[in-house]
Amino acid sequence: MKILHVGAEVFPLVKTGGLADVLGSLPQALVAQGAQVRLLLPGLPPIIDALAGAHVLCDLSPAFGAARVRVLRAQIPVLGLPVYVVDAPFFYQRPGGPYQADDGSEWSDNLQRFGLLGWVAAQLACGGVDADWSPQVVHAHDWHAALACAYLEPLHAARSVATVFTIHNLAFQGLFPLQDGALLGLPARFMLPAALEYHGQLSFMKAGLKFADAITTVSPSYAQEMTTAEFGAGLDGVIRKRADDVTGILNGIDTAVWNPASDRALAQTYSAEHLAGKVACKAALQREAGLQADPRQPLLAMVSRLTMQKGVDLVLAAMGRFLQQGVQLVVQGSGDAALVAALRDLATEHPGQVGVFVGYDEARAHRVMAGADMILVPSRFEPCGLTQLYGLRYGTLPVVRRVGGLADTVVDASDAARRAHRATGFVFDEATPVSLALALERALACWHDAAGWRALMHTAMARDFSWAGPAREYLGLYQKLVLGLSPGLAAGSPA
């Protein structure tokens, strides 16, 4: 089975969120199960800098308003996979992030930048770029890659490649002025409501929803939630019409990168059988965050985008009385300026109890995860969430809202679940400070029972959230799609 994954970011080279972690782990898990997998990535500076043995496959210049557009084939040693890279310096060789400038403003030419990514994916799928390899499945991730499905749609009857579109977060849709659709080179019918038009705008996300052969999202619960007005972000009707083609496959994590027994970022490694190292990690985090070095105080943490979606405002509203009891809090992230300012004010008001790190630092994220007693994920919606999975892996028990992948991965520490040795965290239902506070009260009561807390940690750390299971599910989906396009091809295709 030959699969081309298309995405805008990949860990550890370019990361703004969980999408990068998925692109940095799922392909390798598929390879481990016998698939041939390649990535198609935009030529962003960290990606170009990481290439080894690159050579030009073809020159597509000019395209989408860029004078130079070439497709490179290379290796990225840190990924261990062959990659294709869209080498278009005008679009990708610039400071800032993959989607935004340093000041936080969206790049004004994102339509062309990511339209080009989808267009090149379609060229690869049609076999006109690499004479030695062409995919049986094009797997496009989030709105940045969704146009691949639209560019391949006119060839639907003749093509032998299947398309899969994965929604990592429906809230980010890739919306642009409808009149700019002419820059994409698609037939006029694609600018109609039956295609990409969305309330007078053009939606890249809708391209994937309308034209992919199969749609996946990153947890079973989110697959159901997306069909509702509350969580469907205005596209719930489109998703309901494709209900038979939608599958929720829970994300995994890279259990080699996130492994407390071998994590070089930690002050001391540890495991479920030897937890002394976690005590050392807590002391180290308290020092790093400027907190009182007191092992008798529970330490809560949040590693997140600092937005309303992630429930940062709920934490701010609920924490007051717990801080008065001596509870400590460490936050790492970036996002809404007002929330960042409020967190900094909280740290000023509670010196020695609250530490705030603005920005994202991968090694520090590991240290926070290892040093904290609990990780807070009180999201208003959460397609999958990886933070709670990292918490489980590190014995840092999650306090989460019962939505999306959080509901699928954390078992609430009810009396029955604890007796059955199934409990792994603390779950609440309503997105209110009161509901969060009640969950924290339960969690803190458990924390003060040392033996009971260790039992919860052992259960949490024993859970398997590796990519092996999700990779099997994806391979089953790919096989079904390819078999549907050409009976006998899937079973007879070379691994």
Disulfide bonds with the S-S distance in Angstrom:
none
